[in-house]
């Protein structure tokens, strides 16, 4: 199953050789790390790489490490990510509390 990852939640782009690896922003799990990747690290950089001049492409292709939650493509994790996104979006503390309670149930069941 093809899954779109969300930077800062279930995928992190890190400086090469980073020692501090953040926990998954959705489930708190320990991400898998792939070191020494070459490429863009954001949507804007990816678009510049694809459509920019050779000079621009050379600046956006950078070495980095990628940390990805191993559960990111699982249906429960996708549901949990949506709950996190909704909780982050809402202005209502009571709605946020409900969403966080739902999130805790989803995570506890896996």
Secondary structure by P-SEA (a helix, b strand, c coil): cbbbbbccccbbbbcccccccccccccccbbbbbccccccccaaaaaaaacccaaaaaaacccbbbbbccccccaaaaaaaaaaaaaaccccaaaaaaaaaaaaaaaaac
